[in-house]
């Protein structure tokens, strides 16, 4: 069939043509926005899940909902080697700029921007290298004495409080979206939790919406014990059969193309219902199918191409980031996970990995910790590890 009309879109954070299976999460966020707008107390939101389940896509969709309700919004992607000061300052600058045209007192906006600039400039004082100094694009003088103490926890509480006050003036809210939230540095995680805690007690109209890997709740809990009650946690998983069929069938129907039932059976078996894989197999199948309806034979012919693309772009790129010692650790994990029915979800004991490699557990700690920092594995429970990428164990077992 015509590849130009191919509706499927496998890509990092790229919205699929049909956002199937996420109605519950979208409806929950609608309620959050409405409650905050009415001055009701509400918790910030945290989305967790493996790579490829569509967390970033959903995060962007939630942001669109907030924009549709005239909220001020900003989005950042956390990095383990970067403080929150710069990205949060840039995100809140964008959010307040969205609110400014509806604010009746321009002086109030300038006052907040002065506080925001003071908050941002504290990042320079922590960096001794002149060439790395940074200037925020804020055309007002920095305001001393507010959000500029140098203590990120104190400063973030004050900054969020002031941003929420601006939103209150215009009868709306502010939403800060944080992708890869598990990579926020430890001190900043603690500050972020403290700021959200303060805002929830004040009933202020500012919420944080984070997305991250399955161990994100443990990261937040280690920072502040009350974070278990501070956030509303939503696990984002693979699509069920009905949603996966919808993700494939609805875009095809708009192009007057249909699938035979056996083709959908095989596509679900190949993709496992993971949204990224659904798009990858759907795209390859469309390009190979000569006509409608698409058959199971079309899927079989196209599957090797989809698998080759995943092997290079989805699995291979991650595998290449690992050192030889880290690859050895992951291969041992993959071997142990092979006994399960669904290796992408199975956690293995670190003691068993050490036993499989004939090493003492302590000697493998550097490799394990490095893999966690690289986002290749995670530790959901003490003493266990699992892959962050679906089907990664199966991929490793096919590699020489």
C-alpha positions as CSV (number, residue, x, y, z in Angstrom):
1,X,0.0,0.0,0.0
2,X,1.0,3.6,-0.4
3,X,3.7,4.4,2.2
4,X,2.9,8.1,2.0
5,X,-0.5,7.3,3.5
6,X,1.0,5.1,6.3
7,X,-0.6,6.5,9.4
8,X,1.6,4.9,12.0
9,X,4.3,6.9,13.9
10,X,6.9,5.0,15.9
11,X,9.0,7.6,17.6
12,X,10.3,8.9,21.0
13,X,7.5,11.0,22.4
14,X,5.7,11.2,19.1
15,X,2.0,11.1,19.4
16,X,0.4,8.1,17.7
17,X,-2.5,8.8,15.3
18,X,-4.8,7.1,17.8
19,X,-4.2,7.6,21.6
20,X,-5.8,4.4,22.6
21,X,-6.2,3.0,26.1
22,X,-5.5,6.2,28.0
23,X,-9.0,7.5,28.5
24,X,-8.9,6.8,32.2
25,X,-5.7,8.9,32.8
26,X,-7.1,11.8,30.7
27,X,-10.4,11.7,32.6
28,X,-8.6,11.7,36.0
29,X,-6.6,14.8,35.0
30,X,-9.7,16.6,33.8
31,X,-11.1,16.1,37.3
32,X,-7.8,17.4,38.8
33,X,-7.9,20.6,36.7
34,X,-11.5,21.2,37.5
35,X,-11.0,20.7,41.3
36,X,-8.0,23.0,41.4
37,X,-10.0,25.6,39.4
38,X,-12.7,25.5,42.0
39,X,-10.2,25.9,44.9
40,X,-10.4,22.3,46.0
41,X,-7.3,20.5,47.4
42,X,-5.7,18.2,44.9
43,X,-2.5,16.2,44.7
44,X,0.2,16.5,42.1
45,X,0.4,13.5,39.6
46,X,3.1,11.0,38.9
47,X,3.1,8.6,35.9
48,X,5.3,5.6,36.0
49,X,6.1,2.8,33.5
50,X,8.7,1.1,31.4
51,X,10.2,2.6,28.3
52,X,8.0,2.5,25.3
53,X,4.6,2.6,27.1
54,X,3.9,6.2,26.0
55,X,4.6,8.2,29.2
56,X,5.9,11.2,27.3
57,X,3.1,11.1,24.8
58,X,0.6,11.0,27.7
59,X,2.5,13.8,29.5
60,X,2.2,16.0,26.4
61,X,-1.5,15.2,26.1
62,X,-2.1,16.2,29.7
63,X,-0.3,19.4,29.1
64,X,-2.6,20.0,26.1
65,X,-5.6,19.6,28.4
66,X,-4.2,22.2,30.8
67,X,-3.6,24.6,28.0
68,X,-7.1,24.0,26.8
69,X,-8.3,25.3,30.2
70,X,-6.1,28.4,29.9
71,X,-3.6,27.2,32.4
72,X,0.0,28.4,32.3
73,X,2.2,25.4,31.6
74,X,5.9,24.6,31.2
75,X,7.7,21.3,30.6
76,X,11.2,20.1,31.4
77,X,13.2,16.9,30.9
78,X,15.3,16.1,34.0
79,X,18.9,15.1,33.7
80,X,21.0,13.6,36.5
81,X,23.8,16.0,36.1
82,X,21.7,19.2,36.1
83,X,20.1,21.1,38.9
84,X,16.4,22.0,38.6
85,X,17.1,25.8,38.8
86,X,17.7,26.5,35.2
87,X,15.0,24.3,33.6
88,X,12.4,25.1,36.2
89,X,13.1,28.8,35.8
90,X,12.6,28.5,32.0
91,X,9.5,26.4,32.3
92,X,7.8,28.8,34.8
93,X,8.8,31.8,32.7
94,X,6.9,30.2,29.8
95,X,3.9,29.4,32.1
96,X,3.6,33.0,33.4
97,X,4.0,34.5,29.9
98,X,0.9,32.5,29.0
99,X,-1.0,34.0,31.9
100,X,0.4,37.6,31.5
101,X,-2.0,38.8,28.8
102,X,-5.0,38.1,31.0
103,X,-3.5,39.7,34.1
104,X,-4.9,43.2,35.0
105,X,-1.8,44.3,36.9
106,X,1.4,44.2,34.7
107,X,3.4,45.2,37.8
108,X,2.5,42.0,39.5
109,X,3.9,40.0,36.5
110,X,7.1,42.0,36.6
111,X,7.4,41.5,40.3
112,X,7.2,37.7,39.9
113,X,9.6,37.8,37.0
114,X,12.1,39.6,39.2
115,X,11.8,36.8,41.8
116,X,12.1,34.2,39.0
117,X,15.3,35.9,37.7
118,X,16.8,35.9,41.2
119,X,16.0,32.2,41.6
120,X,17.6,31.4,38.2
121,X,20.8,33.4,38.8
122,X,21.6,31.4,41.9
123,X,22.6,28.7,39.5
124,X,25.6,30.8,38.4
125,X,26.9,31.1,41.9
126,X,27.3,27.3,42.1
127,X,29.3,27.3,38.9
128,X,32.8,28.8,39.1
129,X,33.5,28.5,35.4
130,X,32.8,31.9,33.7
131,X,32.2,30.3,30.3
132,X,29.3,28.3,31.8
133,X,27.6,31.3,33.3
134,X,24.0,31.6,32.2
135,X,21.6,34.5,31.9
136,X,17.8,34.0,31.8
137,X,16.0,35.9,29.1
138,X,14.0,38.0,31.6
139,X,13.9,41.7,30.9
140,X,13.4,42.9,34.5
141,X,15.9,43.4,37.4
142,X,16.3,40.5,39.8
143,X,14.4,41.0,43.0
144,X,16.5,40.4,46.1
145,X,15.3,38.6,49.2
146,X,12.9,36.1,47.7
147,X,13.7,32.6,46.3
148,X,17.4,33.5,46.2
149,X,18.7,32.1,49.5
150,X,20.8,29.4,47.8
151,X,18.9,26.7,49.6
152,X,17.0,25.0,46.8
153,X,14.2,23.8,49.1
154,X,13.5,27.2,50.5
155,X,13.8,28.9,47.1
156,X,11.5,26.4,45.3
157,X,8.8,26.7,47.9
158,X,8.8,30.5,47.6
159,X,9.0,30.5,43.8
160,X,6.1,28.0,43.5
161,X,4.0,30.0,46.0
162,X,4.5,33.2,44.0
163,X,3.8,31.5,40.7
164,X,0.5,30.1,42.2
165,X,-0.4,33.6,43.4
166,X,-0.1,35.0,39.8
167,X,-2.4,32.1,38.6
168,X,-4.9,32.9,41.4
169,X,-5.1,36.5,40.2
170,X,-6.3,35.4,36.8
171,X,-8.6,32.6,38.1
172,X,-6.6,29.7,36.7
173,X,-3.6,27.5,37.5
174,X,0.0,26.6,36.7
175,X,1.1,23.1,35.8
176,X,4.8,22.1,35.6
177,X,5.4,18.9,33.6
178,X,8.6,16.9,34.4
179,X,9.7,14.1,32.1
180,X,12.3,11.5,33.2
181,X,11.6,12.6,36.8
182,X,13.7,9.8,38.3
183,X,16.8,11.7,37.0
184,X,16.2,14.7,39.2
185,X,19.2,15.1,41.6
186,X,18.5,13.9,45.2
187,X,18.6,17.4,46.8
188,X,16.2,18.7,44.1
189,X,13.8,15.8,44.6
190,X,13.6,16.7,48.3
191,X,13.0,20.3,47.4
192,X,10.3,19.5,44.8
193,X,8.5,17.3,47.3
194,X,8.7,20.0,50.0
195,X,7.3,22.6,47.5
196,X,4.4,20.4,46.5
197,X,3.7,19.7,50.1
198,X,3.5,23.4,51.0
199,X,1.3,24.1,48.0
200,X,-1.1,21.3,48.8
201,X,-1.5,22.7,52.3
202,X,-2.2,26.1,51.0
203,X,-4.6,24.9,48.3
204,X,-2.6,26.9,45.8
205,X,-3.3,26.4,42.1
206,X,0.0,24.9,41.0
207,X,0.6,21.2,40.4
208,X,3.5,19.1,39.2
209,X,2.9,16.3,36.8
210,X,5.9,14.0,36.6
211,X,6.7,10.9,34.5
212,X,9.4,8.4,35.0
213,X,10.5,4.8,35.3
214,X,8.9,2.2,37.7
215,X,11.3,3.0,40.6
216,X,10.3,6.7,40.6
217,X,8.0,6.3,43.7
218,X,10.9,4.8,45.6
219,X,13.1,7.8,44.6
220,X,10.4,10.2,45.9
221,X,9.9,8.2,49.1
222,X,13.6,8.2,49.8
223,X,13.6,12.0,49.6
224,X,10.5,12.6,51.7
225,X,8.6,10.0,53.6
226,X,5.3,11.8,53.1
227,X,5.7,11.7,49.3
228,X,3.7,8.4,49.3
229,X,0.7,10.5,50.3
230,X,1.7,13.6,48.5
231,X,1.3,12.4,44.9
232,X,-1.4,10.6,43.0
233,X,0.5,7.7,41.3
234,X,-0.6,6.1,38.0
235,X,1.1,3.2,36.5
236,X,1.1,3.3,32.7
237,X,1.2,-0.2,31.3
238,X,1.0,-1.9,27.9
239,X,-2.3,-1.8,26.0
240,X,-4.9,-4.5,26.4
241,X,-6.1,-6.3,23.3
242,X,-9.1,-4.0,22.7
243,X,-6.9,-0.8,23.0
244,X,-4.2,-2.3,20.8
245,X,-6.7,-3.2,18.1
246,X,-8.0,0.3,18.3
247,X,-4.6,1.8,18.0
248,X,-4.1,-0.1,14.7
249,X,-7.6,-0.2,13.4
250,X,-8.8,3.3,13.8
251,X,-6.0,5.0,11.8
252,X,-6.3,2.4,9.1
253,X,-10.1,2.8,8.9
254,X,-9.6,6.5,8.2
255,X,-7.5,5.5,5.1
256,X,-10.2,2.9,4.1
257,X,-8.0,0.0,5.1
258,X,-9.0,-3.0,7.2
259,X,-7.3,-5.8,9.1
260,X,-8.3,-9.5,9.1
261,X,-8.8,-10.8,12.7
262,X,-5.8,-13.2,12.4
263,X,-3.6,-10.3,11.4
264,X,-4.6,-8.4,14.6
265,X,-4.0,-11.6,16.6
266,X,-0.4,-11.9,15.3
267,X,0.3,-8.2,15.7
268,X,-0.7,-8.3,19.3
269,X,1.5,-11.4,19.9
270,X,4.5,-9.7,18.2
271,X,4.1,-6.3,19.9
272,X,3.0,-7.5,23.4
273,X,0.7,-4.5,23.5
274,X,3.5,-2.0,24.1
275,X,2.5,1.2,22.3
276,X,5.9,1.8,20.7
277,X,6.0,-1.7,19.3
278,X,2.4,-1.5,18.1
279,X,3.4,1.5,16.0
280,X,6.6,-0.1,14.8
281,X,4.9,-3.4,13.6
282,X,1.9,-1.4,12.3
283,X,4.2,0.8,10.1
284,X,6.2,-2.1,8.7
285,X,3.1,-4.2,8.0
286,X,1.4,-1.3,6.2
287,X,4.4,-0.8,3.9
288,X,4.5,-4.5,3.0
289,X,0.8,-5.2,2.6
290,X,-0.2,-5.1,-1.1
291,X,-3.8,-4.4,-0.5
292,X,-6.7,-4.3,2.0
293,X,-7.6,-6.2,4.1
294,X,-4.2,-6.7,5.7
295,X,-3.6,-10.4,6.4
296,X,-1.6,-12.5,8.9
297,X,0.8,-13.3,6.0
298,X,1.4,-9.6,5.5
299,X,2.4,-9.4,9.2
300,X,4.7,-12.3,8.9
301,X,6.5,-10.8,5.9
302,X,6.8,-7.4,7.6
303,X,7.8,-8.6,11.1
304,X,11.5,-9.1,10.4
305,X,11.8,-5.5,9.2
306,X,10.1,-4.2,12.3
307,X,12.3,-6.4,14.5
308,X,15.5,-5.2,12.7
309,X,14.5,-1.6,13.2
310,X,13.8,-2.2,16.9
311,X,17.1,-4.1,17.3
312,X,19.1,-1.1,16.0
313,X,17.1,2.0,17.2
314,X,15.3,0.8,20.3
315,X,17.5,-2.0,21.8
316,X,20.9,-1.6,20.1
317,X,21.4,2.0,20.9
318,X,20.9,1.3,24.6
319,X,23.1,-1.8,24.5
320,X,25.9,0.2,23.0
321,X,25.9,2.7,25.9
322,X,26.9,-0.1,28.3
323,X,30.5,-1.0,29.1
324,X,31.6,-4.7,28.8
325,X,31.1,-5.3,32.5
326,X,27.6,-3.8,32.3
327,X,26.8,-5.9,29.3
328,X,27.9,-9.0,31.2
329,X,25.6,-8.1,34.0
330,X,22.6,-7.6,31.7
331,X,23.3,-10.8,29.9
332,X,23.2,-12.6,33.2
333,X,19.9,-10.9,34.0
334,X,18.5,-11.9,30.7
335,X,19.5,-15.5,31.2
336,X,17.8,-15.6,34.6
337,X,14.6,-13.9,33.3
338,X,14.3,-16.5,30.5
339,X,12.5,-18.9,32.8
340,X,9.6,-16.5,33.1
341,X,6.6,-16.1,30.8
342,X,7.1,-12.4,30.3
343,X,10.8,-11.5,30.7
344,X,10.3,-7.8,30.4
345,X,8.3,-7.6,33.6
346,X,10.3,-10.1,35.7
347,X,12.7,-8.8,38.4
348,X,15.6,-11.0,39.3
349,X,17.6,-11.1,42.5
350,X,20.9,-9.4,42.5
351,X,22.3,-12.4,44.5
352,X,21.3,-14.7,41.7
353,X,23.0,-12.5,39.1
354,X,26.2,-12.7,41.2
355,X,25.9,-16.4,41.5
356,X,25.4,-16.8,37.7
357,X,28.6,-14.8,37.1
358,X,30.5,-16.5,39.8
359,X,31.2,-13.2,41.6
360,X,30.6,-11.7,45.0
361,X,27.5,-9.3,45.0
362,X,29.6,-6.4,46.3
363,X,32.0,-6.6,43.3
364,X,29.1,-6.2,40.9
365,X,27.7,-3.1,42.6
366,X,29.5,-0.6,40.4
367,X,28.1,-2.2,37.2
368,X,24.6,-2.4,38.7
369,X,24.6,1.2,39.9
370,X,25.9,2.4,36.5
371,X,23.2,0.6,34.7
372,X,20.6,2.2,37.0
373,X,22.0,5.7,36.3
374,X,21.9,5.0,32.6
375,X,18.3,4.1,32.8
376,X,18.8,0.5,31.5
377,X,17.7,-1.3,34.7
378,X,15.8,-0.3,37.8
379,X,15.4,-1.7,41.3
380,X,11.8,-1.8,42.2
381,X,12.4,-3.7,45.5
382,X,15.5,-4.0,47.6
383,X,17.8,-6.8,46.3
384,X,16.1,-7.1,42.8
385,X,16.7,-5.6,39.4
386,X,14.7,-5.5,36.2
387,X,15.0,-4.1,32.7
388,X,13.4,-0.7,32.0
389,X,12.9,-1.7,28.3
390,X,10.2,-4.2,27.3
391,X,11.6,-7.3,25.5
392,X,15.2,-6.3,26.3
393,X,16.0,-9.7,27.9
394,X,14.7,-11.5,24.8
395,X,16.8,-9.2,22.6
396,X,19.9,-9.9,24.6
397,X,19.4,-13.7,24.4
398,X,19.5,-13.4,20.6
399,X,22.8,-11.6,20.5
400,X,26.1,-13.5,20.1
